[in-house]
Amino acid sequence: MQRRTVLQLGIACLALGIASPALADPMADAKAVVDKYASKVEKWDGPTTGPKGAAGKTIVVLGADMKNGGILGVTKGVEEAAAALWWTVKT
Protein backbone atom coordinates (compact mmCIF):
# COMPACT_ATOMS: atom_id res chain seq x y z
CA MET A 1 0.00 0.00 0.00
CA GLN A 2 2.74 2.43 0.92
CA ARG A 3 4.75 1.70 -2.23
CA ARG A 4 1.67 2.40 -4.32
CA THR A 5 1.11 5.78 -2.63
CA VAL A 6 4.74 6.79 -3.14
CA LEU A 7 4.54 5.75 -6.78
CA GLN A 8 1.33 7.77 -7.30
CA LEU A 9 2.91 10.79 -5.62
CA GLY A 10 5.98 10.47 -7.81
CA ILE A 11 3.90 10.27 -10.98
CA ALA A 12 1.81 13.27 -9.88
CA CYS A 13 4.96 15.34 -9.24
CA LEU A 14 6.40 14.31 -12.59
CA ALA A 15 3.18 15.30 -14.38
CA LEU A 16 3.14 18.69 -12.65
CA GLY A 17 6.79 19.24 -13.47
CA ILE A 18 6.22 18.52 -17.13
CA ALA A 19 3.09 20.71 -17.28
CA SER A 20 4.69 23.73 -15.54
CA PRO A 21 6.30 25.26 -18.64
CA ALA A 22 2.96 25.05 -20.44
CA LEU A 23 1.22 27.27 -17.90
CA ALA A 24 0.53 30.75 -19.26
CA ASP A 25 1.84 33.87 -17.57
CA PRO A 26 -1.32 35.78 -16.61
CA MET A 27 0.50 39.08 -16.10
CA ALA A 28 2.06 38.92 -19.56
CA ASP A 29 -1.32 38.07 -21.09
CA ALA A 30 -2.99 40.98 -19.29
CA LYS A 31 -0.21 43.37 -20.31
CA ALA A 32 -0.56 42.31 -23.95
CA VAL A 33 -4.29 43.06 -23.90
CA VAL A 34 -3.74 46.45 -22.25
CA ASP A 35 -0.95 47.35 -24.69
CA LYS A 36 -3.15 46.44 -27.65
CA TYR A 37 -6.03 48.69 -26.62
CA ALA A 38 -4.13 51.47 -24.81
CA SER A 39 -1.67 52.30 -27.57
CA LYS A 40 -2.17 55.27 -29.83
CA VAL A 41 -4.00 54.48 -33.05
CA GLU A 42 -2.28 56.04 -36.05
CA LYS A 43 -4.62 54.77 -38.74
CA TRP A 44 -8.33 53.89 -38.65
CA ASP A 45 -8.74 50.14 -39.07
CA GLY A 46 -12.52 50.09 -39.02
CA PRO A 47 -14.95 50.12 -41.92
CA THR A 48 -14.46 52.81 -44.56
CA THR A 49 -17.56 52.10 -46.64
CA GLY A 50 -21.16 51.44 -45.86
CA PRO A 51 -24.71 52.22 -46.88
CA LYS A 52 -25.68 55.82 -47.47
CA GLY A 53 -27.67 57.53 -44.76
CA ALA A 54 -31.28 58.42 -45.48
CA ALA A 55 -31.59 62.19 -45.82
CA GLY A 56 -34.26 64.32 -44.17
CA LYS A 57 -34.50 62.52 -40.83
CA THR A 58 -35.09 64.17 -37.45
CA ILE A 59 -33.59 62.86 -34.22
CA VAL A 60 -33.97 64.00 -30.62
CA VAL A 61 -31.10 64.07 -28.12
CA LEU A 62 -32.12 63.93 -24.46
CA GLY A 63 -29.28 65.00 -22.18
CA ALA A 64 -29.60 65.00 -18.40
CA ASP A 65 -27.56 68.17 -17.95
CA MET A 66 -26.54 70.22 -20.97
CA LYS A 67 -24.09 72.17 -18.76
CA ASN A 68 -22.07 68.98 -18.22
CA GLY A 69 -19.06 69.01 -20.56
CA GLY A 70 -19.22 65.28 -21.29
CA ILE A 71 -22.88 65.26 -22.26
CA LEU A 72 -22.47 68.50 -24.18
CA GLY A 73 -19.53 67.03 -26.11
CA VAL A 74 -21.54 63.98 -27.11
CA THR A 75 -24.44 66.18 -28.17
CA LYS A 76 -22.14 68.34 -30.31
CA GLY A 77 -20.75 65.18 -31.94
CA VAL A 78 -24.27 63.97 -32.72
CA GLU A 79 -25.08 67.37 -34.23
CA GLU A 80 -21.95 67.25 -36.43
CA ALA A 81 -22.74 63.73 -37.65
CA ALA A 82 -26.36 64.67 -38.30
CA ALA A 83 -25.30 67.72 -40.31
CA ALA A 84 -23.17 65.47 -42.55
CA LEU A 85 -26.25 63.33 -43.23
CA TRP A 86 -28.58 66.30 -43.69
CA TRP A 87 -30.52 65.36 -40.56
CA THR A 88 -32.21 67.69 -38.08
CA VAL A 89 -31.33 67.41 -34.38
CA LYS A 90 -33.61 68.59 -31.60
CA THR A 91 -32.10 68.99 -28.14
N, CA, C and O atoms as a GROMACS GRO file, in nm:
protein
  364
    1MET      N    1   0.082  -0.119   0.000
    1MET     CA    2   0.000   0.000   0.000
    1MET      C    3   0.087   0.126   0.000
    1MET      O    4   0.059   0.221  -0.073
    2GLN      N    5   0.190   0.125   0.081
    2GLN     CA    6   0.274   0.243   0.092
    2GLN      C    7   0.354   0.265  -0.037
    2GLN      O    8   0.371   0.379  -0.080
    3ARG      N    9   0.402   0.158  -0.098
    3ARG     CA   10   0.475   0.170  -0.223
    3ARG      C   11   0.387   0.230  -0.332
    3ARG      O   12   0.432   0.311  -0.412
    4ARG      N   13   0.263   0.189  -0.333
    4ARG     CA   14   0.167   0.240  -0.432
    4ARG      C   15   0.145   0.390  -0.415
    4ARG      O   16   0.141   0.463  -0.513
    5THR      N   17   0.131   0.436  -0.291
    5THR     CA   18   0.111   0.578  -0.263
    5THR      C   19   0.232   0.659  -0.305
    5THR      O   20   0.218   0.766  -0.363
    6VAL      N   21   0.351   0.610  -0.275
    6VAL     CA   22   0.474   0.679  -0.314
    6VAL      C   23   0.484   0.686  -0.466
    6VAL      O   24   0.522   0.789  -0.522
    7LEU      N   25   0.450   0.578  -0.532
    7LEU     CA   26   0.454   0.575  -0.678
    7LEU      C   27   0.355   0.676  -0.737
    7LEU      O   28   0.388   0.747  -0.832
    8GLN      N   29   0.234   0.681  -0.683
    8GLN     CA   30   0.134   0.777  -0.730
    8GLN      C   31   0.180   0.920  -0.707
    8GLN      O   32   0.162   1.007  -0.793
    9LEU      N   33   0.240   0.945  -0.592
    9LEU     CA   34   0.291   1.078  -0.562
    9LEU      C   35   0.403   1.116  -0.658
    9LEU      O   36   0.409   1.230  -0.706
   10GLY      N   37   0.489   1.022  -0.687
   10GLY     CA   38   0.598   1.047  -0.781
   10GLY      C   39   0.546   1.078  -0.921
   10GLY      O   40   0.596   1.169  -0.987
   11ILE      N   41   0.448   1.003  -0.965
   11ILE     CA   42   0.390   1.027  -1.098
   11ILE      C   43   0.319   1.162  -1.102
   11ILE      O   44   0.328   1.234  -1.202
   12ALA      N   45   0.250   1.198  -0.994
   12ALA     CA   46   0.181   1.327  -0.988
   12ALA      C   47   0.282   1.441  -0.994
   12ALA      O   48   0.259   1.539  -1.065
   13CYS      N   49   0.392   1.430  -0.921
   13CYS     CA   50   0.496   1.534  -0.924
   13CYS      C   51   0.559   1.545  -1.062
   13CYS      O   52   0.585   1.655  -1.110
   14LEU      N   53   0.583   1.432  -1.125
   14LEU     CA   54   0.640   1.431  -1.259
   14LEU      C   55   0.545   1.499  -1.358
   14LEU      O   56   0.589   1.578  -1.442
   15ALA      N   57   0.417   1.469  -1.348
   15ALA     CA   58   0.318   1.530  -1.438
   15ALA      C   59   0.312   1.681  -1.417
   15ALA      O   60   0.304   1.756  -1.513
   16LEU      N   61   0.315   1.725  -1.292
   16LEU     CA   62   0.314   1.869  -1.265
   16LEU      C   63   0.441   1.936  -1.315
   16LEU      O   64   0.436   2.048  -1.366
   17GLY      N   65   0.553   1.868  -1.300
   17GLY     CA   66   0.679   1.924  -1.347
   17GLY      C   67   0.683   1.940  -1.498
   17GLY      O   68   0.736   2.038  -1.549
   18ILE      N   69   0.626   1.845  -1.567
   18ILE     CA   70   0.621   1.852  -1.713
   18ILE      C   71   0.524   1.960  -1.759
   18ILE      O   72   0.549   2.029  -1.858
   19ALA      N   73   0.413   1.976  -1.687
   19ALA     CA   74   0.309   2.071  -1.728
   19ALA      C   75   0.345   2.214  -1.691
   19ALA      O   76   0.287   2.307  -1.748
   20SER      N   77   0.437   2.237  -1.600
   20SER     CA   78   0.469   2.373  -1.554
   20SER      C   79   0.507   2.469  -1.666
   20SER      O   80   0.454   2.580  -1.669
   21PRO      N   81   0.595   2.431  -1.758
   21PRO     CA   82   0.630   2.526  -1.864
   21PRO      C   83   0.512   2.562  -1.954
   21PRO      O   84   0.515   2.666  -2.020
   22ALA      N   85   0.411   2.478  -1.957
   22ALA     CA   86   0.296   2.505  -2.044
   22ALA      C   87   0.199   2.605  -1.983
   22ALA      O   88   0.112   2.656  -2.053
   23LEU      N   89   0.213   2.633  -1.854
   23LEU     CA   90   0.122   2.727  -1.790
   23LEU      C   91   0.147   2.868  -1.844
   23LEU      O   92   0.262   2.909  -1.859
   24ALA      N   93   0.042   2.940  -1.872
   24ALA     CA   94   0.054   3.075  -1.926
   24ALA      C   95   0.088   3.173  -1.814
   24ALA      O   96   0.058   3.149  -1.697
   25ASP      N   97   0.152   3.281  -1.852
   25ASP     CA   98   0.184   3.387  -1.757
   25ASP      C   99   0.069   3.488  -1.759
   25ASP      O  100   0.058   3.564  -1.855
   26PRO      N  101  -0.015   3.490  -1.657
   26PRO     CA  102  -0.132   3.578  -1.661
   26PRO      C  103  -0.098   3.726  -1.667
   26PRO      O  104  -0.171   3.803  -1.729
   27MET      N  105   0.012   3.766  -1.605
   27MET     CA  106   0.050   3.908  -1.610
   27MET      C  107   0.092   3.948  -1.751
   27MET      O  108   0.058   4.057  -1.797
   28ALA      N  109   0.165   3.862  -1.819
   28ALA     CA  110   0.206   3.892  -1.956
   28ALA      C  111   0.085   3.897  -2.048
   28ALA      O  112   0.077   3.982  -2.137
   29ASP      N  113  -0.010   3.806  -2.028
   29ASP     CA  114  -0.132   3.807  -2.109
   29ASP      C  115  -0.211   3.935  -2.086
   29ASP      O  116  -0.259   3.996  -2.182
   30ALA      N  117  -0.225   3.976  -1.961
   30ALA     CA  118  -0.299   4.098  -1.929
   30ALA      C  119  -0.229   4.220  -1.987
   30ALA      O  120  -0.294   4.309  -2.040
   31LYS      N  121  -0.096   4.224  -1.977
   31LYS     CA  122  -0.021   4.337  -2.032
   31LYS      C  123  -0.036   4.345  -2.183
   31LYS      O  124  -0.046   4.455  -2.238
   32ALA      N  125  -0.039   4.232  -2.250
   32ALA     CA  126  -0.056   4.231  -2.395
   32ALA      C  127  -0.191   4.287  -2.435
   32ALA      O  128  -0.201   4.362  -2.533
   33VAL      N  129  -0.295   4.253  -2.361
   33VAL     CA  130  -0.429   4.306  -2.390
   33VAL      C  131  -0.432   4.457  -2.367
   33VAL      O  132  -0.486   4.531  -2.449
   34VAL      N  133  -0.376   4.501  -2.256
   34VAL     CA  134  -0.374   4.645  -2.225
   34VAL      C  135  -0.294   4.720  -2.330
   34VAL      O  136  -0.338   4.825  -2.377
   35ASP      N  137  -0.177   4.669  -2.368
   35ASP     CA  138  -0.095   4.735  -2.469
   35ASP      C  139  -0.168   4.746  -2.602
   35ASP      O  140  -0.155   4.846  -2.672
   36LYS      N  141  -0.243   4.643  -2.637
   36LYS     CA  142  -0.315   4.644  -2.765
   36LYS      C  143  -0.418   4.755  -2.770
   36LYS      O  144  -0.431   4.824  -2.871
   37TYR      N  145  -0.493   4.774  -2.660
   37TYR     CA  146  -0.603   4.869  -2.662
   37TYR      C  147  -0.566   5.006  -2.605
   37TYR      O  148  -0.643   5.101  -2.622
   38ALA      N  149  -0.451   5.019  -2.540
   38ALA     CA  150  -0.413   5.147  -2.482
   38ALA      C  151  -0.315   5.224  -2.570
   38ALA      O  152  -0.288   5.342  -2.544
   39SER      N  153  -0.263   5.161  -2.671
   39SER     CA  154  -0.166   5.230  -2.757
   39SER      C  155  -0.238   5.327  -2.850
   39SER      O  156  -0.356   5.313  -2.881
   40LYS      N  157  -0.162   5.426  -2.894
   40LYS     CA  158  -0.217   5.527  -2.983
   40LYS      C  159  -0.245   5.467  -3.121
   40LYS      O  160  -0.163   5.394  -3.176
   41VAL      N  161  -0.361   5.498  -3.173
   41VAL     CA  162  -0.400   5.448  -3.305
   41VAL      C  163  -0.360   5.552  -3.409
   41VAL      O  164  -0.407   5.666  -3.405
   42GLU      N  165  -0.275   5.513  -3.501
   42GLU     CA  166  -0.228   5.604  -3.605
   42GLU      C  167  -0.320   5.604  -3.727
   42GLU      O  168  -0.335   5.706  -3.795
   43LYS      N  169  -0.380   5.489  -3.754
   43LYS     CA  170  -0.462   5.477  -3.874
   43LYS      C  171  -0.590   5.404  -3.838
   43LYS      O  172  -0.587   5.304  -3.766
   44TRP      N  173  -0.702   5.451  -3.888
   44TRP     CA  174  -0.833   5.389  -3.865
   44TRP      C  175  -0.834   5.252  -3.930
   44TRP      O  176  -0.806   5.239  -4.049
   45ASP      N  177  -0.868   5.149  -3.852
   45ASP     CA  178  -0.874   5.014  -3.907
   45ASP      C  179  -1.016   4.960  -3.912
   45ASP      O  180  -1.038   4.841  -3.930
   46GLY      N  181  -1.112   5.049  -3.896
   46GLY     CA  182  -1.252   5.009  -3.902
   46GLY      C  183  -1.306   5.019  -4.044
   46GLY      O  184  -1.230   5.038  -4.138
   47PRO      N  185  -1.436   5.007  -4.058
   47PRO     CA  186  -1.495   5.012  -4.192
   47PRO      C  187  -1.480   5.151  -4.255
   47PRO      O  188  -1.489   5.252  -4.186
   48THR      N  189  -1.458   5.154  -4.384
   48THR     CA  190  -1.446   5.281  -4.456
   48THR      C  191  -1.559   5.300  -4.557
   48THR      O  192  -1.570   5.406  -4.618
   49THR      N  193  -1.641   5.199  -4.574
   49THR     CA  194  -1.756   5.210  -4.664
   49THR      C  195  -1.878   5.157  -4.592
   49THR      O  196  -1.868   5.086  -4.492
   50GLY      N  197  -1.991   5.192  -4.644
   50GLY     CA  198  -2.116   5.144  -4.586
   50GLY      C  199  -2.234   5.201  -4.662
   50GLY      O  200  -2.215   5.275  -4.759
   51PRO      N  201  -2.353   5.169  -4.619
   51PRO     CA  202  -2.471   5.222  -4.688
   51PRO      C  203  -2.484   5.371  -4.666
   51PRO      O  204  -2.439   5.424  -4.564
   52LYS      N  205  -2.545   5.438  -4.760
   52LYS     CA  206  -2.568   5.582  -4.747
   52LYS      C  207  -2.679   5.607  -4.646
   52LYS      O  208  -2.774   5.530  -4.636
   53GLY      N  209  -2.665   5.716  -4.572
   53GLY     CA  210  -2.768   5.753  -4.476
   53GLY      C  211  -2.889   5.812  -4.546
   53GLY      O  212  -2.876   5.880  -4.648
   54ALA      N  213  -3.005   5.785  -4.492
   54ALA     CA  214  -3.128   5.842  -4.548
   54ALA      C  215  -3.136   5.989  -4.510
   54ALA      O  216  -3.124   6.024  -4.392
   55ALA      N  217  -3.155   6.075  -4.607
   55ALA     CA  218  -3.159   6.219  -4.582
   55ALA      C  219  -3.296   6.260  -4.528
   55ALA      O  220  -3.395   6.189  -4.546
   56GLY      N  221  -3.299   6.374  -4.462
   56GLY     CA  222  -3.426   6.432  -4.417
   56GLY      C  223  -3.482   6.374  -4.290
   56GLY      O  224  -3.602   6.388  -4.265
   57LYS      N  225  -3.402   6.310  -4.208
   57LYS     CA  226  -3.450   6.252  -4.083
   57LYS      C  227  -3.438   6.354  -3.970
   57LYS      O  228  -3.359   6.448  -3.978
   58THR      N  229  -3.515   6.334  -3.866
   58THR     CA  230  -3.509   6.417  -3.745
   58THR      C  231  -3.484   6.326  -3.626
   58THR      O  232  -3.552   6.224  -3.609
   59ILE      N  233  -3.386   6.362  -3.543
   59ILE     CA  234  -3.359   6.286  -3.422
   59ILE      C  235  -3.363   6.379  -3.302
   59ILE      O  236  -3.342   6.500  -3.316
   60VAL      N  237  -3.390   6.323  -3.186
   60VAL     CA  238  -3.397   6.400  -3.062
   60VAL      C  239  -3.289   6.349  -2.968
   60VAL      O  240  -3.274   6.228  -2.949
   61VAL      N  241  -3.213   6.442  -2.910
   61VAL     CA  242  -3.110   6.407  -2.812
   61VAL      C  243  -3.158   6.454  -2.676
   61VAL      O  244  -3.183   6.573  -2.655
   62LEU      N  245  -3.171   6.360  -2.582
   62LEU     CA  246  -3.212   6.393  -2.446
   62LEU      C  247  -3.090   6.383  -2.355
   62LEU      O  248  -3.042   6.273  -2.327
   63GLY      N  249  -3.042   6.497  -2.310
   63GLY     CA  250  -2.928   6.500  -2.218
   63GLY      C  251  -2.975   6.537  -2.079
   63GLY      O  252  -3.062   6.623  -2.064
   64ALA      N  253  -2.919   6.473  -1.977
   64ALA     CA  254  -2.960   6.500  -1.840
   64ALA      C  255  -2.922   6.642  -1.798
   64ALA      O  256  -2.999   6.710  -1.730
   65ASP      N  257  -2.804   6.686  -1.837
   65ASP     CA  258  -2.756   6.817  -1.795
   65ASP      C  259  -2.671   6.875  -1.907
   65ASP      O  260  -2.556   6.835  -1.925
   66MET      N  261  -2.726   6.967  -1.982
   66MET     CA  262  -2.654   7.022  -2.097
   66MET      C  263  -2.542   7.116  -2.055
   66MET      O  264  -2.471   7.168  -2.141
   67LYS      N  265  -2.522   7.139  -1.924
   67LYS     CA  266  -2.409   7.217  -1.876
   67LYS      C  267  -2.289   7.126  -1.848
   67LYS      O  268  -2.177   7.174  -1.831
   68ASN      N  269  -2.312   6.996  -1.845
   68ASN     CA  270  -2.207   6.898  -1.822
   68ASN      C  271  -2.125   6.886  -1.950
   68ASN      O  272  -2.179   6.862  -2.058
   69GLY      N  273  -1.993   6.903  -1.939
   69GLY     CA  274  -1.906   6.901  -2.056
   69GLY      C  275  -1.909   6.770  -2.132
   69GLY      O  276  -1.900   6.771  -2.255
   70GLY      N  277  -1.920   6.658  -2.062
   70GLY     CA  278  -1.922   6.528  -2.129
   70GLY      C  279  -2.047   6.509  -2.212
   70GLY      O  280  -2.040   6.468  -2.328
   71ILE      N  281  -2.161   6.539  -2.154
   71ILE     CA  282  -2.288   6.526  -2.226
   71ILE      C  283  -2.294   6.627  -2.340
   71ILE      O  284  -2.341   6.595  -2.450
   72LEU      N  285  -2.247   6.747  -2.314
   72LEU     CA  286  -2.247   6.850  -2.418
   72LEU      C  287  -2.157   6.810  -2.535
   72LEU      O  288  -2.192   6.833  -2.650
   73GLY      N  289  -2.043   6.749  -2.505
   73GLY     CA  290  -1.953   6.703  -2.612
   73GLY      C  291  -2.016   6.596  -2.698
   73GLY      O  292  -2.002   6.597  -2.821
   74VAL      N  293  -2.085   6.503  -2.636
   74VAL     CA  294  -2.154   6.398  -2.711
   74VAL      C  295  -2.263   6.459  -2.798
   74VAL      O  296  -2.279   6.422  -2.914
   75THR      N  297  -2.337   6.553  -2.742
   75THR     CA  298  -2.444   6.618  -2.817
   75THR      C  299  -2.388   6.693  -2.938
   75THR      O  300  -2.446   6.688  -3.046
   76LYS      N  301  -2.276   6.762  -2.919
   76LYS     CA  302  -2.214   6.833  -3.031
   76LYS      C  303  -2.168   6.735  -3.139
   76LYS      O  304  -2.181   6.762  -3.258
   77GLY      N  305  -2.116   6.620  -3.097
   77GLY     CA  306  -2.075   6.518  -3.194
   77GLY      C  307  -2.193   6.463  -3.272
   77GLY      O  308  -2.183   6.440  -3.393
   78VAL      N  309  -2.305   6.443  -3.204
   78VAL     CA  310  -2.427   6.397  -3.272
   78VAL      C  311  -2.473   6.503  -3.372
   78VAL      O  312  -2.514   6.470  -3.484
   79GLU      N  313  -2.466   6.629  -3.333
   79GLU     CA  314  -2.508   6.737  -3.423
   79GLU      C  315  -2.418   6.743  -3.547
   79GLU      O  316  -2.467   6.765  -3.658
   80GLU      N  317  -2.287   6.724  -3.529
   80GLU     CA  318  -2.195   6.725  -3.643
   80GLU      C  319  -2.223   6.608  -3.738
   80GLU      O  320  -2.226   6.625  -3.860
   81ALA      N  321  -2.244   6.490  -3.681
   81ALA     CA  322  -2.274   6.373  -3.765
   81ALA      C  323  -2.406   6.391  -3.838
   81ALA      O  324  -2.419   6.356  -3.955
   82ALA      N  325  -2.504   6.446  -3.768
   82ALA     CA  326  -2.636   6.467  -3.830
   82ALA      C  327  -2.626   6.568  -3.944
   82ALA      O  328  -2.693   6.553  -4.046
   83ALA      N  329  -2.546   6.671  -3.926
   83ALA     CA  330  -2.530   6.772  -4.031
   83ALA      C  331  -2.470   6.709  -4.157
   83ALA      O  332  -2.506   6.747  -4.268
   84ALA      N  333  -2.377   6.614  -4.140
   84ALA     CA  334  -2.317   6.547  -4.255
   84ALA      C  335  -2.418   6.462  -4.330
   84ALA      O  336  -2.402   6.437  -4.450
   85LEU      N  337  -2.522   6.416  -4.261
   85LEU     CA  338  -2.625   6.333  -4.323
   85LEU      C  339  -2.749   6.413  -4.364
   85LEU      O  340  -2.847   6.357  -4.414
   86TRP      N  341  -2.745   6.542  -4.342
   86TRP     CA  342  -2.859   6.630  -4.369
   86TRP      C  343  -2.977   6.595  -4.279
   86TRP      O  344  -3.092   6.596  -4.324
   87TRP      N  345  -2.948   6.564  -4.154
   87TRP     CA  346  -3.052   6.536  -4.056
   87TRP      C  347  -3.074   6.657  -3.967
   87TRP      O  348  -2.986   6.743  -3.957
   88THR      N  349  -3.190   6.664  -3.904
   88THR     CA  350  -3.222   6.769  -3.808
   88THR      C  351  -3.211   6.710  -3.668
   88THR      O  352  -3.258   6.600  -3.642
   89VAL      N  353  -3.148   6.786  -3.577
   89VAL     CA  354  -3.133   6.741  -3.438
   89VAL      C  355  -3.209   6.836  -3.348
   89VAL      O  356  -3.194   6.958  -3.357
   90LYS      N  357  -3.291   6.780  -3.261
   90LYS     CA  358  -3.361   6.859  -3.160
   90LYS      C  359  -3.303   6.822  -3.025
   90LYS      O  360  -3.294   6.705  -2.990
   91THR      N  361  -3.264   6.925  -2.948
   91THR     CA  362  -3.210   6.899  -2.814
   91THR      C  363  -3.301   6.955  -2.708
   91THR      O  364  -3.272   6.943  -2.589
   0.00000   0.00000   0.00000
